[in-house]
């Protein structure tokens, strides 16, 4: 689930409004020239109202674009699937924006309650592809903000069992192992697979309770009973249940920081 930050979304909507305003003003000379060729002049107040309303309407979908980009990032994970989902979302939003804008134009500018089907069709033919390009550029430039360490810490994680889906208390986890695009959560003598990379999962753990000892292994600090150094600089961590885990010398400084006496601080 994506956490919605109201202040961040409000700031993003403000930036998007300015970008839409700049974009619409850049297109305005062409609109004025087209109107003159058609034999009528644009009224300043009505055109200003149209631009402001269009900018507000375009910026209103910013939270949806942010949520779409964060939920299905095109730079990580299942890229082709995420790209397809984002493309479908952009196409649908573009269609919705044009339809809504036709209704607003009929109501605010023409004094009519409903636009004609011909107006909607003409607007789709004239602006749909351009709008798709604009929203695509916007969603491609969104950089999902990383949550703060405090906000990212998990208390429970959803796992699947034979009886269905349940929640596993993070405090029960003894050690975690990477298995490709999955992590194996070892707790109570059982391993539970969760579709997540070890790097992403590690960012959500409390660093005071878990430490990485290998590129593929994370261990709960309070479950370590003994540390046995090896000749090559590696070490073996013995857990409370007797499980032995190999700790790489690449993480020797981290292990020494958490276990300065070779044992967990709670046991010293």
C-alpha positions in Angstrom: 0.0 0.0 0.0 1.2 3.5 -0.9 1.3 6.1 1.9 -0.3 9.4 0.7 1.6 12.4 1.9 -0.8 15.4 1.7 1.9 18.0 1.8 4.0 16.4 -0.8 0.9 15.9 -3.1 -0.1 19.6 -2.5 3.4 20.7 -3.5 3.3 18.4 -6.6 -0.1 19.7 -7.7 1.2 23.3 -7.4 4.2 22.5 -9.6 2.0 20.6 -12.0 -0.4 23.6 -12.2 2.5 25.9 -13.2 3.7 23.4 -15.8 0.3 23.1 -17.3 -0.1 26.9 -17.3 3.2 27.3 -19.1 2.3 24.5 -21.6 -1.2 26.0 -22.4 0.3 29.5 -22.7 2.9 28.2 -25.2 0.0 26.8 -27.3 -2.1 30.0 -27.1 -0.5 31.8 -30.1 -1.5 28.9 -32.3 -5.1 29.0 -30.9 -5.3 32.8 -31.6 -4.0 32.3 -35.2 -6.4 29.5 -35.8 -9.3 31.6 -34.5 -8.4 34.5 -36.8 -8.2 32.2 -39.8 -11.7 31.0 -38.9 -13.0 34.6 -38.9 -13.5 35.3 -35.3 -11.4 36.7 -32.4 -10.9 35.2 -29.0 -12.2 37.1 -26.0 -9.5 37.7 -23.4 -11.6 37.0 -20.3 -13.1 33.8 -21.7 -9.7 32.6 -23.0 -8.0 33.3 -19.6 -10.8 31.4 -17.8 -10.3 28.5 -20.2 -6.6 28.3 -19.6 -6.9 28.5 -15.8 -9.6 25.9 -15.7 -7.6 23.6 -18.1 -4.5 24.0 -15.9 -6.5 23.2 -12.8 -8.0 20.1 -14.4 -4.7 18.9 -15.7 -3.0 19.3 -12.4 -5.8 17.5 -10.6 -4.7 14.1 -11.8 -1.2 14.6 -10.4 -1.8 12.4 -7.2 -3.1 9.6 -9.5 0.0 9.9 -11.7 2.3 9.8 -8.6 0.4 6.8 -7.1 0.7 5.0 -10.5 4.4 5.7 -10.8 5.1 4.7 -7.2 3.0 1.5 -7.4 4.3 0.4 -10.9 7.8 2.1 -11.3 9.1 1.6 -14.8 12.7 1.7 -13.7 12.6 -1.3 -11.4 10.8 -4.6 -10.9 8.7 -6.1 -13.7 9.5 -3.2 -16.1 7.5 -4.3 -19.1 4.4 -5.1 -17.1 4.8 -1.8 -15.2 5.3 0.1 -18.4 2.1 -1.4 -19.9 0.1 -0.6 -16.8 1.4 3.0 -16.7 0.6 3.3 -20.4 -2.9 2.1 -19.9 -3.3 4.5 -17.0 -2.1 7.5 -19.0 -4.4 6.7 -22.0 -7.4 6.4 -19.6 -6.6 9.6 -17.8 -6.1 11.5 -21.1 -9.5 10.3 -22.3 -11.1 11.2 -19.0 -9.5 14.7 -19.0 -10.7 15.5 -22.5 -14.3 14.3 -21.8 -14.4 16.3 -18.5 -13.0 19.4 -20.3 -15.7 19.2 -22.9 -18.4 19.2 -20.2 -16.7 22.2 -18.4 -16.3 24.1 -21.6 -20.0 23.6 -22.5 -21.0 24.7 -19.0 -18.6 27.6 -18.4 -18.0 29.0 -21.8 -21.0 28.1 -23.9 -23.7 28.2 -21.3 -24.9 24.7 -22.3 -25.5 21.8 -19.9 -24.1 19.1 -22.1 -21.5 19.0 -24.9 -22.4 17.4 -28.2 -20.8 14.1 -29.3 -19.3 15.9 -32.2 -17.4 18.3 -29.8 -16.1 15.4 -27.8 -15.0 13.5 -30.9 -13.3 16.6 -32.3 -11.4 17.3 -29.1 -10.3 13.7 -28.9 -9.0 13.8 -32.4 -7.3 17.1 -31.9 -5.8 16.8 -28.4 -5.8 13.1 -27.3 -2.4 12.2 -28.6 -0.8 15.4 -27.4 -2.3 14.9 -23.9 -1.0 11.3 -23.8 2.5 12.6 -24.6 2.3 15.3 -21.9 1.2 12.9 -19.2 3.7 10.3 -20.3 6.6 12.8 -20.0 5.2 13.8 -16.6 5.0 10.3 -15.2 8.4 9.4 -16.6 10.0 12.3 -14.6 8.4 11.3 -11.3 11.0 10.1 -8.8 9.2 8.2 -6.0 10.4 9.6 -2.7 12.0 7.1 -0.4 10.2 6.9 2.9 12.1 8.0 6.0 13.6 5.2 8.1 11.0 5.6 10.8 8.1 5.5 8.3 9.5 2.5 6.5 9.9 0.1 9.4 7.6 -2.8 9.2 5.7 -4.2 12.1 4.1 -7.1 10.2 4.4 -8.6 6.8 1.7 -10.4 4.8 2.5 -14.1 4.1 0.6 -16.9 2.4 -0.2 -20.2 4.2 -2.3 -23.2 3.4 -5.2 -21.6 5.3 -4.9 -18.3 3.4 -3.1 -15.0 3.9 -2.0 -14.0 7.4 0.4 -11.6 9.0 3.8 -12.5 10.4 5.1 -10.4 13.3 8.5 -9.0 12.4 9.7 -9.6 15.9 9.3 -13.4 15.3 11.8 -13.4 12.3 15.1 -14.9 13.2 16.9 -14.5 9.9 16.2 -13.5 6.3 17.6 -15.1 3.1 17.5 -13.8 -0.5 16.2 -16.2 -3.1 16.2 -14.2 -6.3 13.1 -11.9 -6.4 11.9 -13.4 -3.2 13.0 -13.3 0.4 12.7 -16.3 2.8 11.6 -15.2 6.3 12.8 -17.8 8.8 10.7 -17.8 12.0 9.8 -20.7 14.4 11.6 -23.3 12.3 9.6 -22.4 9.1 10.5 -20.4 6.0 7.9 -18.0 4.5 8.5 -16.7 1.0 7.6 -13.1 0.1 8.0 -11.6 -3.3 10.5 -8.8 -2.6 14.2 -8.2 -3.2 16.4 -8.3 -0.1 17.6 -4.7 -0.7 14.1 -3.3 -0.7 13.0 -5.4 2.3 16.1 -4.4 4.3 15.2 -0.7 3.9 11.9 -1.4 5.8 13.6 -3.1 8.8 14.7 -1.4 12.0 18.5 -1.3 11.9 18.6 -1.6 15.6 17.0 -5.1 15.4 18.4 -6.5 12.2 21.9 -6.5 10.6 23.1 -7.6 7.2 25.9 -10.2 7.5 26.1 -11.3 3.9 24.8 -10.0 0.5 22.1 -12.7 0.8 21.5 -12.8 4.5 20.1 -10.6 7.3 19.9 -11.7 10.9 17.9 -10.6 13.9 20.5 -9.2 16.4 18.8 -10.6 19.5 18.7 -14.1 18.0 22.5 -14.4 17.8 24.0 -16.6 20.5 27.6 -16.9 19.5 30.1 -15.6 16.9 32.9 -17.8 15.7 35.7 -16.1 13.6 37.1 -18.0 10.6 40.7 -17.9 9.3 39.8 -16.1 6.0 38.1 -13.2 7.7 34.6 -14.5 7.5 32.7 -15.6 10.6 30.0 -18.0 11.6 27.0 -16.7 13.6 25.2 -19.3 15.8 21.6 -18.5 16.5 19.6 -19.4 19.6 18.1 -22.5 17.9 21.6 -23.7 16.7 21.3 -22.4 13.1 24.7 -21.5 11.7 25.0 -18.6 9.3 28.0 -17.6 7.3 28.9 -13.9 7.7 31.1 -12.4 5.0 34.2 -10.4 5.8 32.8 -7.6 3.7 30.3 -7.0 6.6 32.9 -7.4 9.3 32.8 -3.7 10.3 29.1 -3.8 10.6 29.1 -7.0 12.7 31.8 -5.5 15.0 29.6 -2.4 15.4 26.6 -4.4 16.6 28.6 -7.1 18.4 31.7 -5.3 19.8 32.4 -8.2 22.2 31.5 -11.0 19.9 28.0 -11.3 21.5 24.8 -9.3 21.3 24.7 -6.3 23.6 21.6 -7.7 25.3 23.6 -10.7 26.3 26.8 -8.9 27.4 
